[in-house]
């Protein structure tokens, strides 16, 4: 019933600084901006996903909870928001698999710049039952506007979102059996632990198990983002010219991929860029 990953939410301390950082990183302009309910929001919408930057505003209970989650960090990944085709059916499924969804809410948002309005239906699973990862489910009435490219070699979309776990069996049961995502890969290696890839639209939810002494076996963690680019060398040159700290390009674990790590300008969120080799012509 899940058709894709609609957006990821990143809590940030300073919305102005985060907006500037992500416009530089993505090479794209914000597509939507608004404020309300204790938060300022800036959204960048790419080919296959939206990243929503959200900063606490004022001194409401919501803003205070966001500050507690940030805990003096510059930024942190906070939520996954899955897109669904039929909210009623999704809500019934969440109830059947004991994820205790909230009642379906009708939501409206207006863009501060254009005045455009978007509507969607939303529910949220109980976080204590999704292993500590906040999960929302949305049915959009209209498509969001896309973020226009402002630089050469912009980022095109999200390749995968990375979640770390200490209990791969229970994580697999959550993302596969309960949420219904297709398990495309399950592989272990003595150097980097266990990897599980779950297809979600045209991107991957990657669940990684790297046992750590004293780790939390009850809770998983949103760890980082891997963005998709068409020309990683050109994107690297652009980011270096903008003053970002990036690594050299290296081969990815998947054959035919090249990756680099972005070490600054991401609000402290673990960030990788990935280029896929072109598919051979038939």
Secondary structure as the mmCIF struct_conf table of DSSP 4:
data_model
#
loop_
_struct_conf.conf_type_id
_struct_conf.id
_struct_conf.beg_label_comp_id
_struct_conf.beg_label_asym_id
_struct_conf.beg_label_seq_id
_struct_conf.end_label_comp_id
_struct_conf.end_label_asym_id
_struct_conf.end_label_seq_id
STRN STRN1 UNK A 2 UNK A 12
BEND BEND1 UNK A 13 UNK A 13
HELX_RH_AL_P HELX_RH_AL_P1 UNK A 15 UNK A 26
TURN_TY1_P TURN_TY1_P1 UNK A 27 UNK A 27
STRN STRN2 UNK A 28 UNK A 28
BEND BEND2 UNK A 31 UNK A 31
STRN STRN3 UNK A 32 UNK A 36
TURN_TY1_P TURN_TY1_P2 UNK A 37 UNK A 38
STRN STRN4 UNK A 39 UNK A 45
BEND BEND3 UNK A 47 UNK A 48
STRN STRN5 UNK A 50 UNK A 56
BEND BEND4 UNK A 58 UNK A 60
HELX_RH_AL_P HELX_RH_AL_P2 UNK A 61 UNK A 70
TURN_TY1_P TURN_TY1_P3 UNK A 71 UNK A 72
BEND BEND5 UNK A 74 UNK A 74
STRN STRN6 UNK A 75 UNK A 84
BEND BEND6 UNK A 85 UNK A 85
HELX_RH_AL_P HELX_RH_AL_P3 UNK A 87 UNK A 96
TURN_TY1_P TURN_TY1_P4 UNK A 97 UNK A 98
HELX_LH_PP_P HELX_LH_PP_P1 UNK A 101 UNK A 104
STRN STRN7 UNK A 105 UNK A 110
TURN_TY1_P TURN_TY1_P5 UNK A 112 UNK A 114
STRN STRN8 UNK A 117 UNK A 124
HELX_RH_3T_P HELX_RH_3T_P1 UNK A 127 UNK A 129
TURN_TY1_P TURN_TY1_P6 UNK A 130 UNK A 132
STRN STRN9 UNK A 134 UNK A 140
BEND BEND7 UNK A 141 UNK A 142
HELX_LH_PP_P HELX_LH_PP_P2 UNK A 143 UNK A 148
STRN STRN10 UNK A 149 UNK A 149
BEND BEND8 UNK A 151 UNK A 153
STRN STRN11 UNK A 157 UNK A 165
BEND BEND9 UNK A 166 UNK A 166
HELX_RH_AL_P HELX_RH_AL_P4 UNK A 168 UNK A 172
HELX_RH_PI_P HELX_RH_PI_P1 UNK A 173 UNK A 178
TURN_TY1_P TURN_TY1_P7 UNK A 179 UNK A 179
STRN STRN12 UNK A 182 UNK A 189
TURN_TY1_P TURN_TY1_P8 UNK A 190 UNK A 192
STRN STRN13 UNK A 193 UNK A 200
TURN_TY1_P TURN_TY1_P9 UNK A 201 UNK A 202
STRN STRN14 UNK A 203 UNK A 209
TURN_TY1_P TURN_TY1_P10 UNK A 213 UNK A 214
BEND BEND10 UNK A 217 UNK A 218
STRN STRN15 UNK A 221 UNK A 228
BEND BEND11 UNK A 230 UNK A 230
HELX_RH_AL_P HELX_RH_AL_P5 UNK A 232 UNK A 241
TURN_TY1_P TURN_TY1_P11 UNK A 242 UNK A 243
STRN STRN16 UNK A 246 UNK A 246
STRN STRN17 UNK A 250 UNK A 251
BEND BEND12 UNK A 253 UNK A 254
TURN_TY1_P TURN_TY1_P12 UNK A 255 UNK A 256
STRN STRN18 UNK A 257 UNK A 262
BEND BEND13 UNK A 264 UNK A 266
TURN_TY1_P TURN_TY1_P13 UNK A 267 UNK A 268
STRN STRN19 UNK A 270 UNK A 276
HELX_LH_PP_P HELX_LH_PP_P3 UNK A 277 UNK A 281
#
